[in-house]
C-alpha cells in the first residue's frame, strides 16, 4: 500500500473538484500538512504562478513517480 504523500511530493488529482475550479489529472505539489487527513497542495500555471492552494484529503491525490520502483 502506498504511503501518505510527503512534503514536496508531486501529485495529481484523482477526481474533479469543481468547487475549487480543479479537474482530475491536474498536477500540484504538497506544500504543507494541514492536519488530520488534509494536505495543502499548490497548483501553479505554466509560468509558476500559484492559482490554487486548497486543503485536500490525502485520498484525493496520487503521488507521481519519476524513478523505477526498487
mmJSON file of the N, C-alpha and C atoms, coordinates in Angstrom:
{"data_MODEL":{"atom_site":{
"group_PDB":["ATOM","ATOM","ATOM","ATOM","ATOM","ATOM","ATOM","ATOM","ATOM","ATOM","ATOM","ATOM","ATOM","ATOM","ATOM","ATOM","ATOM","ATOM","ATOM","ATOM","ATOM","ATOM","ATOM","ATOM","ATOM","ATOM","ATOM","ATOM","ATOM","ATOM","ATOM","ATOM","ATOM","ATOM","ATOM","ATOM","ATOM","ATOM","ATOM","ATOM","ATOM","ATOM","ATOM","ATOM","ATOM","ATOM","ATOM","ATOM","ATOM","ATOM","ATOM","ATOM","ATOM","ATOM","ATOM","ATOM","ATOM","ATOM","ATOM","ATOM","ATOM","ATOM","ATOM","ATOM","ATOM","ATOM","ATOM","ATOM","ATOM","ATOM","ATOM","ATOM","ATOM","ATOM","ATOM","ATOM","ATOM","ATOM","ATOM","ATOM","ATOM","ATOM","ATOM","ATOM","ATOM","ATOM","ATOM","ATOM","ATOM","ATOM","ATOM","ATOM","ATOM","ATOM","ATOM","ATOM","ATOM","ATOM","ATOM","ATOM","ATOM","ATOM","ATOM","ATOM","ATOM","ATOM","ATOM","ATOM","ATOM","ATOM","ATOM","ATOM","ATOM","ATOM","ATOM","ATOM","ATOM","ATOM","ATOM","ATOM","ATOM","ATOM","ATOM","ATOM","ATOM","ATOM","ATOM","ATOM","ATOM","ATOM","ATOM","ATOM","ATOM","ATOM","ATOM","ATOM","ATOM","ATOM","ATOM","ATOM","ATOM","ATOM","ATOM","ATOM","ATOM","ATOM","ATOM","ATOM","ATOM","ATOM","ATOM","ATOM","ATOM","ATOM","ATOM","ATOM","ATOM","ATOM","ATOM","ATOM","ATOM","ATOM","ATOM","ATOM","ATOM","ATOM","ATOM","ATOM","ATOM","ATOM","ATOM","ATOM","ATOM","ATOM","ATOM","ATOM","ATOM","ATOM","ATOM","ATOM","ATOM","ATOM","ATOM","ATOM","ATOM","ATOM","ATOM","ATOM","ATOM","ATOM","ATOM","ATOM","ATOM","ATOM","ATOM","ATOM","ATOM","ATOM","ATOM","ATOM","ATOM","ATOM","ATOM","ATOM","ATOM","ATOM","ATOM","ATOM","ATOM","ATOM"],
"id":[1,2,3,4,5,6,7,8,9,10,11,12,13,14,15,16,17,18,19,20,21,22,23,24,25,26,27,28,29,30,31,32,33,34,35,36,37,38,39,40,41,42,43,44,45,46,47,48,49,50,51,52,53,54,55,56,57,58,59,60,61,62,63,64,65,66,67,68,69,70,71,72,73,74,75,76,77,78,79,80,81,82,83,84,85,86,87,88,89,90,91,92,93,94,95,96,97,98,99,100,101,102,103,104,105,106,107,108,109,110,111,112,113,114,115,116,117,118,119,120,121,122,123,124,125,126,127,128,129,130,131,132,133,134,135,136,137,138,139,140,141,142,143,144,145,146,147,148,149,150,151,152,153,154,155,156,157,158,159,160,161,162,163,164,165,166,167,168,169,170,171,172,173,174,175,176,177,178,179,180,181,182,183,184,185,186,187,188,189,190,191,192,193,194,195,196,197,198,199,200,201,202,203,204,205,206,207,208,209,210],
"type_symbol":["N","C","C","N","C","C","N","C","C","N","C","C","N","C","C","N","C","C","N","C","C","N","C","C","N","C","C","N","C","C","N","C","C","N","C","C","N","C","C","N","C","C","N","C","C","N","C","C","N","C","C","N","C","C","N","C","C","N","C","C","N","C","C","N","C","C","N","C","C","N","C","C","N","C","C","N","C","C","N","C","C","N","C","C","N","C","C","N","C","C","N","C","C","N","C","C","N","C","C","N","C","C","N","C","C","N","C","C","N","C","C","N","C","C","N","C","C","N","C","C","N","C","C","N","C","C","N","C","C","N","C","C","N","C","C","N","C","C","N","C","C","N","C","C","N","C","C","N","C","C","N","C","C","N","C","C","N","C","C","N","C","C","N","C","C","N","C","C","N","C","C","N","C","C","N","C","C","N","C","C","N","C","C","N","C","C","N","C","C","N","C","C","N","C","C","N","C","C","N","C","C","N","C","C","N","C","C","N","C","C"],
"label_atom_id":["N","CA","C","N","CA","C","N","CA","C","N","CA","C","N","CA","C","N","CA","C","N","CA","C","N","CA","C","N","CA","C","N","CA","C","N","CA","C","N","CA","C","N","CA","C","N","CA","C","N","CA","C","N","CA","C","N","CA","C","N","CA","C","N","CA","C","N","CA","C","N","CA","C","N","CA","C","N","CA","C","N","CA","C","N","CA","C","N","CA","C","N","CA","C","N","CA","C","N","CA","C","N","CA","C","N","CA","C","N","CA","C","N","CA","C","N","CA","C","N","CA","C","N","CA","C","N","CA","C","N","CA","C","N","CA","C","N","CA","C","N","CA","C","N","CA","C","N","CA","C","N","CA","C","N","CA","C","N","CA","C","N","CA","C","N","CA","C","N","CA","C","N","CA","C","N","CA","C","N","CA","C","N","CA","C","N","CA","C","N","CA","C","N","CA","C","N","CA","C","N","CA","C","N","CA","C","N","CA","C","N","CA","C","N","CA","C","N","CA","C","N","CA","C","N","CA","C","N","CA","C","N","CA","C","N","CA","C","N","CA","C","N","CA","C"],
"label_alt_id":[null,null,null,null,null,null,null,null,null,null,null,null,null,null,null,null,null,null,null,null,null,null,null,null,null,null,null,null,null,null,null,null,null,null,null,null,null,null,null,null,null,null,null,null,null,null,null,null,null,null,null,null,null,null,null,null,null,null,null,null,null,null,null,null,null,null,null,null,null,null,null,null,null,null,null,null,null,null,null,null,null,null,null,null,null,null,null,null,null,null,null,null,null,null,null,null,null,null,null,null,null,null,null,null,null,null,null,null,null,null,null,null,null,null,null,null,null,null,null,null,null,null,null,null,null,null,null,null,null,null,null,null,null,null,null,null,null,null,null,null,null,null,null,null,null,null,null,null,null,null,null,null,null,null,null,null,null,null,null,null,null,null,null,null,null,null,null,null,null,null,null,null,null,null,null,null,null,null,null,null,null,null,null,null,null,null,null,null,null,null,null,null,null,null,null,null,null,null,null,null,null,null,null,null,null,null,null,null,null,null],
"label_comp_id":["UNK","UNK","UNK","UNK","UNK","UNK","UNK","UNK","UNK","UNK","UNK","UNK","UNK","UNK","UNK","UNK","UNK","UNK","UNK","UNK","UNK","UNK","UNK","UNK","UNK","UNK","UNK","UNK","UNK","UNK","UNK","UNK","UNK","UNK","UNK","UNK","UNK","UNK","UNK","UNK","UNK","UNK","UNK","UNK","UNK","UNK","UNK","UNK","UNK","UNK","UNK","UNK","UNK","UNK","UNK","UNK","UNK","UNK","UNK","UNK","UNK","UNK","UNK","UNK","UNK","UNK","UNK","UNK","UNK","UNK","UNK","UNK","UNK","UNK","UNK","UNK","UNK","UNK","UNK","UNK","UNK","UNK","UNK","UNK","UNK","UNK","UNK","UNK","UNK","UNK","UNK","UNK","UNK","UNK","UNK","UNK","UNK","UNK","UNK","UNK","UNK","UNK","UNK","UNK","UNK","UNK","UNK","UNK","UNK","UNK","UNK","UNK","UNK","UNK","UNK","UNK","UNK","UNK","UNK","UNK","UNK","UNK","UNK","UNK","UNK","UNK","UNK","UNK","UNK","UNK","UNK","UNK","UNK","UNK","UNK","UNK","UNK","UNK","UNK","UNK","UNK","UNK","UNK","UNK","UNK","UNK","UNK","UNK","UNK","UNK","UNK","UNK","UNK","UNK","UNK","UNK","UNK","UNK","UNK","UNK","UNK","UNK","UNK","UNK","UNK","UNK","UNK","UNK","UNK","UNK","UNK","UNK","UNK","UNK","UNK","UNK","UNK","UNK","UNK","UNK","UNK","UNK","UNK","UNK","UNK","UNK","UNK","UNK","UNK","UNK","UNK","UNK","UNK","UNK","UNK","UNK","UNK","UNK","UNK","UNK","UNK","UNK","UNK","UNK","UNK","UNK","UNK","UNK","UNK","UNK"],
"label_asym_id":["A","A","A","A","A","A","A","A","A","A","A","A","A","A","A","A","A","A","A","A","A","A","A","A","A","A","A","A","A","A","A","A","A","A","A","A","A","A","A","A","A","A","A","A","A","A","A","A","A","A","A","A","A","A","A","A","A","A","A","A","A","A","A","A","A","A","A","A","A","A","A","A","A","A","A","A","A","A","A","A","A","A","A","A","A","A","A","A","A","A","A","A","A","A","A","A","A","A","A","A","A","A","A","A","A","A","A","A","A","A","A","A","A","A","A","A","A","A","A","A","A","A","A","A","A","A","A","A","A","A","A","A","A","A","A","A","A","A","A","A","A","A","A","A","A","A","A","A","A","A","A","A","A","A","A","A","A","A","A","A","A","A","A","A","A","A","A","A","A","A","A","A","A","A","A","A","A","A","A","A","A","A","A","A","A","A","A","A","A","A","A","A","A","A","A","A","A","A","A","A","A","A","A","A","A","A","A","A","A","A"],
"label_entity_id":["1","1","1","1","1","1","1","1","1","1","1","1","1","1","1","1","1","1","1","1","1","1","1","1","1","1","1","1","1","1","1","1","1","1","1","1","1","1","1","1","1","1","1","1","1","1","1","1","1","1","1","1","1","1","1","1","1","1","1","1","1","1","1","1","1","1","1","1","1","1","1","1","1","1","1","1","1","1","1","1","1","1","1","1","1","1","1","1","1","1","1","1","1","1","1","1","1","1","1","1","1","1","1","1","1","1","1","1","1","1","1","1","1","1","1","1","1","1","1","1","1","1","1","1","1","1","1","1","1","1","1","1","1","1","1","1","1","1","1","1","1","1","1","1","1","1","1","1","1","1","1","1","1","1","1","1","1","1","1","1","1","1","1","1","1","1","1","1","1","1","1","1","1","1","1","1","1","1","1","1","1","1","1","1","1","1","1","1","1","1","1","1","1","1","1","1","1","1","1","1","1","1","1","1","1","1","1","1","1","1"],
"label_seq_id":[1,1,1,2,2,2,3,3,3,4,4,4,5,5,5,6,6,6,7,7,7,8,8,8,9,9,9,10,10,10,11,11,11,12,12,12,13,13,13,14,14,14,15,15,15,16,16,16,17,17,17,18,18,18,19,19,19,20,20,20,21,21,21,22,22,22,23,23,23,24,24,24,25,25,25,26,26,26,27,27,27,28,28,28,29,29,29,30,30,30,31,31,31,32,32,32,33,33,33,34,34,34,35,35,35,36,36,36,37,37,37,38,38,38,39,39,39,40,40,40,41,41,41,42,42,42,43,43,43,44,44,44,45,45,45,46,46,46,47,47,47,48,48,48,49,49,49,50,50,50,51,51,51,52,52,52,53,53,53,54,54,54,55,55,55,56,56,56,57,57,57,58,58,58,59,59,59,60,60,60,61,61,61,62,62,62,63,63,63,64,64,64,65,65,65,66,66,66,67,67,67,68,68,68,69,69,69,70,70,70],
"pdbx_PDB_ins_code":[null,null,null,null,null,null,null,null,null,null,null,null,null,null,null,null,null,null,null,null,null,null,null,null,null,null,null,null,null,null,null,null,null,null,null,null,null,null,null,null,null,null,null,null,null,null,null,null,null,null,null,null,null,null,null,null,null,null,null,null,null,null,null,null,null,null,null,null,null,null,null,null,null,null,null,null,null,null,null,null,null,null,null,null,null,null,null,null,null,null,null,null,null,null,null,null,null,null,null,null,null,null,null,null,null,null,null,null,null,null,null,null,null,null,null,null,null,null,null,null,null,null,null,null,null,null,null,null,null,null,null,null,null,null,null,null,null,null,null,null,null,null,null,null,null,null,null,null,null,null,null,null,null,null,null,null,null,null,null,null,null,null,null,null,null,null,null,null,null,null,null,null,null,null,null,null,null,null,null,null,null,null,null,null,null,null,null,null,null,null,null,null,null,null,null,null,null,null,null,null,null,null,null,null,null,null,null,null,null,null],
"Cartn_x":[0.826,0.0,0.873,0.472,1.246,1.174,2.262,2.316,1.612,1.306,0.713,1.688,1.185,2.07,2.868,4.097,5.013,5.232,5.798,6.124,6.933,6.513,7.126,6.896,6.125,5.752,4.937,5.185,4.378,3.192,1.992,0.766,-0.188,-1.109,-2.167,-3.513,-4.496,-5.852,-6.448,-7.14,-7.775,-9.261,-9.804,-11.211,-11.394,-12.418,-12.744,-13.121,-12.718,-13.118,-13.663,-14.882,-15.454,-15.638,-15.806,-15.936,-14.664,-13.536,-12.252,-11.739,-12.494,-12.051,-10.932,-10.877,-9.822,-10.414,-9.642,-10.1,-9.172,-9.742,-8.976,-7.764,-6.612,-5.393,-4.512,-5.047,-4.201,-3.094,-1.924,-0.725,-0.361,0.007,0.426,1.522,1.893,2.917,2.403,2.699,2.323,3.231,2.624,3.414,3.297,2.336,2.216,1.245,1.357,0.408,-0.615,-1.882,-2.928,-3.582,-3.045,-3.583,-4.618,-4.732,-5.666,-5.299,-6.276,-6.055,-5.85,-5.705,-5.64,-4.21,-3.997,-2.724,-2.967,-2.057,-2.11,-1.352,-2.033,-1.435,-1.477,-0.305,-0.222,-0.308,-1.225,-1.375,-0.908,-0.025,0.538,0.368,0.383,0.28,1.667,1.747,2.998,4.068,3.662,4.614,5.058,4.557,4.917,4.111,3.05,2.185,1.113,1.08,0.074,-1.317,-2.253,-3.635,-4.589,-4.104,-4.934,-4.018,-4.374,-3.649,-4.694,-5.462,-6.51,-5.984,-6.737,-6.515,-7.326,-6.644,-7.291,-7.088,-8.088,-7.876,-6.773,-5.946,-4.838,-5.32,-6.526,-7.007,-7.532,-7.494,-7.863,-6.686,-5.477,-4.294,-3.524,-2.785,-1.925,-0.51,0.454,1.838,2.376,3.014,3.602,5.045,5.436,6.783,7.617,8.877,9.765,10.887,11.006,12.057,11.449,12.149,11.621,11.552,10.588,10.467,11.666,12.109,13.261,12.898],
"Cartn_y":[-1.18,0.0,1.247,2.269,3.499,4.277,4.989,5.831,7.156,7.848,9.182,10.098,10.972,11.906,12.748,13.045,13.792,15.204,16.068,17.427,17.433,18.261,18.481,17.346,16.327,15.31,15.969,15.542,15.978,15.022,15.591,14.787,15.2,14.302,14.6,14.348,15.16,14.956,13.693,12.919,11.692,11.874,13.051,13.329,14.827,15.161,16.575,17.229,18.492,19.305,20.621,20.596,21.812,22.927,22.559,23.555,24.383,23.84,24.531,24.982,24.689,25.034,24.138,22.908,21.96,20.719,20.158,18.972,17.792,16.603,15.366,15.426,15.008,14.989,16.205,17.28,18.448,18.108,18.675,18.348,19.501,19.139,20.124,19.545,20.293,19.856,20.027,19.052,19.136,20.179,21.199,22.265,22.302,21.551,21.516,20.425,20.008,19.085,19.95,19.842,20.681,20.031,18.926,18.249,17.206,16.211,15.121,14.447,14.309,13.668,14.699,15.979,17.03,17.447,17.741,18.237,19.55,20.502,21.707,21.397,21.547,21.251,22.518,22.92,24.109,23.708,24.357,24.171,25.452,25.344,26.518,26.397,27.571,27.579,27.382,27.431,27.203,28.234,29.389,30.428,30.304,29.284,29.079,29.89,30.546,31.33,30.437,30.395,29.577,30.128,29.241,29.672,29.021,28.043,27.413,26.724,26.823,26.12,25.57,24.573,24.034,22.992,22.802,21.689,20.525,19.458,18.296,17.052,16.167,14.872,14.109,13.4,12.663,11.685,11.15,10.196,10.87,12.195,12.921,13.085,12.684,12.852,11.543,11.472,10.328,10.85,10.27,10.687,10.213,11.136,10.793,10.36,9.292,8.719,9.001,9.34,9.66,8.641,7.725,6.73,5.342,4.348,2.981,2.493,1.615,1.03,0.123,0.098,-0.731,-2.196],
"Cartn_z":[0.0,0.0,0.0,-0.76,-0.844,0.463,0.754,1.944,1.678,2.739,2.651,1.91,1.029,0.336,1.339,0.959,1.817,1.282,2.103,1.726,0.429,-0.523,-1.83,-2.832,-2.476,-3.47,-4.577,-5.801,-6.939,-7.007,-7.066,-7.019,-8.137,-8.456,-9.417,-8.743,-9.085,-8.573,-9.164,-8.353,-8.844,-9.121,-8.797,-9.1,-9.315,-10.071,-10.289,-8.97,-8.826,-7.674,-8.201,-8.794,-9.375,-8.34,-7.08,-6.022,-5.863,-6.335,-6.243,-7.607,-8.661,-10.006,-10.5,-9.986,-10.351,-11.01,-11.959,-12.674,-12.433,-12.533,-12.4,-13.328,-12.804,-13.592,-13.417,-12.832,-12.626,-11.641,-11.906,-11.141,-10.215,-8.983,-7.995,-7.116,-6.096,-5.149,-3.728,-2.886,-1.472,-0.817,-0.217,0.407,1.928,2.477,3.939,4.346,5.582,6.19,6.906,6.503,7.089,8.303,8.764,9.935,9.575,10.405,10.131,8.823,7.949,6.654,5.543,5.895,4.879,4.552,3.27,2.766,2.038,2.17,1.344,0.059,-1.066,-2.365,-3.201,-3.715,-4.557,-6.028,-6.734,-8.173,-8.836,-9.832,-10.492,-12.0,-12.662,-14.12,-14.745,-16.07,-16.786,-16.45,-15.921,-15.532,-14.081,-13.396,-11.998,-11.014,-11.497,-10.626,-10.002,-8.678,-7.997,-8.264,-8.608,-8.813,-7.827,-7.068,-6.032,-5.029,-3.745,-2.683,-1.705,-2.159,-1.3,-0.31,0.75,1.673,1.123,0.753,0.139,0.989,1.011,1.659,0.917,1.649,1.043,-0.029,0.11,-0.89,-2.157,-2.235,-3.455,-4.402,-3.96,-4.799,-4.937,-6.038,-6.342,-6.489,-5.762,-5.878,-7.222,-7.966,-9.249,-9.018,-9.677,-9.507,-10.747,-10.549,-11.652,-11.816,-10.889,-10.942,-10.858,-11.432,-11.35,-9.903,-9.644,-8.308,-8.041,-6.805,-6.436,-6.465],
"occupancy":[1.0,1.0,1.0,1.0,1.0,1.0,1.0,1.0,1.0,1.0,1.0,1.0,1.0,1.0,1.0,1.0,1.0,1.0,1.0,1.0,1.0,1.0,1.0,1.0,1.0,1.0,1.0,1.0,1.0,1.0,1.0,1.0,1.0,1.0,1.0,1.0,1.0,1.0,1.0,1.0,1.0,1.0,1.0,1.0,1.0,1.0,1.0,1.0,1.0,1.0,1.0,1.0,1.0,1.0,1.0,1.0,1.0,1.0,1.0,1.0,1.0,1.0,1.0,1.0,1.0,1.0,1.0,1.0,1.0,1.0,1.0,1.0,1.0,1.0,1.0,1.0,1.0,1.0,1.0,1.0,1.0,1.0,1.0,1.0,1.0,1.0,1.0,1.0,1.0,1.0,1.0,1.0,1.0,1.0,1.0,1.0,1.0,1.0,1.0,1.0,1.0,1.0,1.0,1.0,1.0,1.0,1.0,1.0,1.0,1.0,1.0,1.0,1.0,1.0,1.0,1.0,1.0,1.0,1.0,1.0,1.0,1.0,1.0,1.0,1.0,1.0,1.0,1.0,1.0,1.0,1.0,1.0,1.0,1.0,1.0,1.0,1.0,1.0,1.0,1.0,1.0,1.0,1.0,1.0,1.0,1.0,1.0,1.0,1.0,1.0,1.0,1.0,1.0,1.0,1.0,1.0,1.0,1.0,1.0,1.0,1.0,1.0,1.0,1.0,1.0,1.0,1.0,1.0,1.0,1.0,1.0,1.0,1.0,1.0,1.0,1.0,1.0,1.0,1.0,1.0,1.0,1.0,1.0,1.0,1.0,1.0,1.0,1.0,1.0,1.0,1.0,1.0,1.0,1.0,1.0,1.0,1.0,1.0,1.0,1.0,1.0,1.0,1.0,1.0,1.0,1.0,1.0,1.0,1.0,1.0],
"B_iso_or_equiv":[0.0,0.0,0.0,0.0,0.0,0.0,0.0,0.0,0.0,0.0,0.0,0.0,0.0,0.0,0.0,0.0,0.0,0.0,0.0,0.0,0.0,0.0,0.0,0.0,0.0,0.0,0.0,0.0,0.0,0.0,0.0,0.0,0.0,0.0,0.0,0.0,0.0,0.0,0.0,0.0,0.0,0.0,0.0,0.0,0.0,0.0,0.0,0.0,0.0,0.0,0.0,0.0,0.0,0.0,0.0,0.0,0.0,0.0,0.0,0.0,0.0,0.0,0.0,0.0,0.0,0.0,0.0,0.0,0.0,0.0,0.0,0.0,0.0,0.0,0.0,0.0,0.0,0.0,0.0,0.0,0.0,0.0,0.0,0.0,0.0,0.0,0.0,0.0,0.0,0.0,0.0,0.0,0.0,0.0,0.0,0.0,0.0,0.0,0.0,0.0,0.0,0.0,0.0,0.0,0.0,0.0,0.0,0.0,0.0,0.0,0.0,0.0,0.0,0.0,0.0,0.0,0.0,0.0,0.0,0.0,0.0,0.0,0.0,0.0,0.0,0.0,0.0,0.0,0.0,0.0,0.0,0.0,0.0,0.0,0.0,0.0,0.0,0.0,0.0,0.0,0.0,0.0,0.0,0.0,0.0,0.0,0.0,0.0,0.0,0.0,0.0,0.0,0.0,0.0,0.0,0.0,0.0,0.0,0.0,0.0,0.0,0.0,0.0,0.0,0.0,0.0,0.0,0.0,0.0,0.0,0.0,0.0,0.0,0.0,0.0,0.0,0.0,0.0,0.0,0.0,0.0,0.0,0.0,0.0,0.0,0.0,0.0,0.0,0.0,0.0,0.0,0.0,0.0,0.0,0.0,0.0,0.0,0.0,0.0,0.0,0.0,0.0,0.0,0.0,0.0,0.0,0.0,0.0,0.0,0.0],
"pdbx_formal_charge":[null,null,null,null,null,null,null,null,null,null,null,null,null,null,null,null,null,null,null,null,null,null,null,null,null,null,null,null,null,null,null,null,null,null,null,null,null,null,null,null,null,null,null,null,null,null,null,null,null,null,null,null,null,null,null,null,null,null,null,null,null,null,null,null,null,null,null,null,null,null,null,null,null,null,null,null,null,null,null,null,null,null,null,null,null,null,null,null,null,null,null,null,null,null,null,null,null,null,null,null,null,null,null,null,null,null,null,null,null,null,null,null,null,null,null,null,null,null,null,null,null,null,null,null,null,null,null,null,null,null,null,null,null,null,null,null,null,null,null,null,null,null,null,null,null,null,null,null,null,null,null,null,null,null,null,null,null,null,null,null,null,null,null,null,null,null,null,null,null,null,null,null,null,null,null,null,null,null,null,null,null,null,null,null,null,null,null,null,null,null,null,null,null,null,null,null,null,null,null,null,null,null,null,null,null,null,null,null,null,null],
"auth_seq_id":[1,1,1,2,2,2,3,3,3,4,4,4,5,5,5,6,6,6,7,7,7,8,8,8,9,9,9,10,10,10,11,11,11,12,12,12,13,13,13,14,14,14,15,15,15,16,16,16,17,17,17,18,18,18,19,19,19,20,20,20,21,21,21,22,22,22,23,23,23,24,24,24,25,25,25,26,26,26,27,27,27,28,28,28,29,29,29,30,30,30,31,31,31,32,32,32,33,33,33,34,34,34,35,35,35,36,36,36,37,37,37,38,38,38,39,39,39,40,40,40,41,41,41,42,42,42,43,43,43,44,44,44,45,45,45,46,46,46,47,47,47,48,48,48,49,49,49,50,50,50,51,51,51,52,52,52,53,53,53,54,54,54,55,55,55,56,56,56,57,57,57,58,58,58,59,59,59,60,60,60,61,61,61,62,62,62,63,63,63,64,64,64,65,65,65,66,66,66,67,67,67,68,68,68,69,69,69,70,70,70],
"auth_comp_id":["UNK","UNK","UNK","UNK","UNK","UNK","UNK","UNK","UNK","UNK","UNK","UNK","UNK","UNK","UNK","UNK","UNK","UNK","UNK","UNK","UNK","UNK","UNK","UNK","UNK","UNK","UNK","UNK","UNK","UNK","UNK","UNK","UNK","UNK","UNK","UNK","UNK","UNK","UNK","UNK","UNK","UNK","UNK","UNK","UNK","UNK","UNK","UNK","UNK","UNK","UNK","UNK","UNK","UNK","UNK","UNK","UNK","UNK","UNK","UNK","UNK","UNK","UNK","UNK","UNK","UNK","UNK","UNK","UNK","UNK","UNK","UNK","UNK","UNK","UNK","UNK","UNK","UNK","UNK","UNK","UNK","UNK","UNK","UNK","UNK","UNK","UNK","UNK","UNK","UNK","UNK","UNK","UNK","UNK","UNK","UNK","UNK","UNK","UNK","UNK","UNK","UNK","UNK","UNK","UNK","UNK","UNK","UNK","UNK","UNK","UNK","UNK","UNK","UNK","UNK","UNK","UNK","UNK","UNK","UNK","UNK","UNK","UNK","UNK","UNK","UNK","UNK","UNK","UNK","UNK","UNK","UNK","UNK","UNK","UNK","UNK","UNK","UNK","UNK","UNK","UNK","UNK","UNK","UNK","UNK","UNK","UNK","UNK","UNK","UNK","UNK","UNK","UNK","UNK","UNK","UNK","UNK","UNK","UNK","UNK","UNK","UNK","UNK","UNK","UNK","UNK","UNK","UNK","UNK","UNK","UNK","UNK","UNK","UNK","UNK","UNK","UNK","UNK","UNK","UNK","UNK","UNK","UNK","UNK","UNK","UNK","UNK","UNK","UNK","UNK","UNK","UNK","UNK","UNK","UNK","UNK","UNK","UNK","UNK","UNK","UNK","UNK","UNK","UNK","UNK","UNK","UNK","UNK","UNK","UNK"],
"auth_asym_id":["A","A","A","A","A","A","A","A","A","A","A","A","A","A","A","A","A","A","A","A","A","A","A","A","A","A","A","A","A","A","A","A","A","A","A","A","A","A","A","A","A","A","A","A","A","A","A","A","A","A","A","A","A","A","A","A","A","A","A","A","A","A","A","A","A","A","A","A","A","A","A","A","A","A","A","A","A","A","A","A","A","A","A","A","A","A","A","A","A","A","A","A","A","A","A","A","A","A","A","A","A","A","A","A","A","A","A","A","A","A","A","A","A","A","A","A","A","A","A","A","A","A","A","A","A","A","A","A","A","A","A","A","A","A","A","A","A","A","A","A","A","A","A","A","A","A","A","A","A","A","A","A","A","A","A","A","A","A","A","A","A","A","A","A","A","A","A","A","A","A","A","A","A","A","A","A","A","A","A","A","A","A","A","A","A","A","A","A","A","A","A","A","A","A","A","A","A","A","A","A","A","A","A","A","A","A","A","A","A","A"],
"auth_atom_id":["N","CA","C","N","CA","C","N","CA","C","N","CA","C","N","CA","C","N","CA","C","N","CA","C","N","CA","C","N","CA","C","N","CA","C","N","CA","C","N","CA","C","N","CA","C","N","CA","C","N","CA","C","N","CA","C","N","CA","C","N","CA","C","N","CA","C","N","CA","C","N","CA","C","N","CA","C","N","CA","C","N","CA","C","N","CA","C","N","CA","C","N","CA","C","N","CA","C","N","CA","C","N","CA","C","N","CA","C","N","CA","C","N","CA","C","N","CA","C","N","CA","C","N","CA","C","N","CA","C","N","CA","C","N","CA","C","N","CA","C","N","CA","C","N","CA","C","N","CA","C","N","CA","C","N","CA","C","N","CA","C","N","CA","C","N","CA","C","N","CA","C","N","CA","C","N","CA","C","N","CA","C","N","CA","C","N","CA","C","N","CA","C","N","CA","C","N","CA","C","N","CA","C","N","CA","C","N","CA","C","N","CA","C","N","CA","C","N","CA","C","N","CA","C","N","CA","C","N","CA","C","N","CA","C","N","CA","C","N","CA","C","N","CA","C"],
"pdbx_PDB_model_num":[1,1,1,1,1,1,1,1,1,1,1,1,1,1,1,1,1,1,1,1,1,1,1,1,1,1,1,1,1,1,1,1,1,1,1,1,1,1,1,1,1,1,1,1,1,1,1,1,1,1,1,1,1,1,1,1,1,1,1,1,1,1,1,1,1,1,1,1,1,1,1,1,1,1,1,1,1,1,1,1,1,1,1,1,1,1,1,1,1,1,1,1,1,1,1,1,1,1,1,1,1,1,1,1,1,1,1,1,1,1,1,1,1,1,1,1,1,1,1,1,1,1,1,1,1,1,1,1,1,1,1,1,1,1,1,1,1,1,1,1,1,1,1,1,1,1,1,1,1,1,1,1,1,1,1,1,1,1,1,1,1,1,1,1,1,1,1,1,1,1,1,1,1,1,1,1,1,1,1,1,1,1,1,1,1,1,1,1,1,1,1,1,1,1,1,1,1,1,1,1,1,1,1,1,1,1,1,1,1,1]
}}}
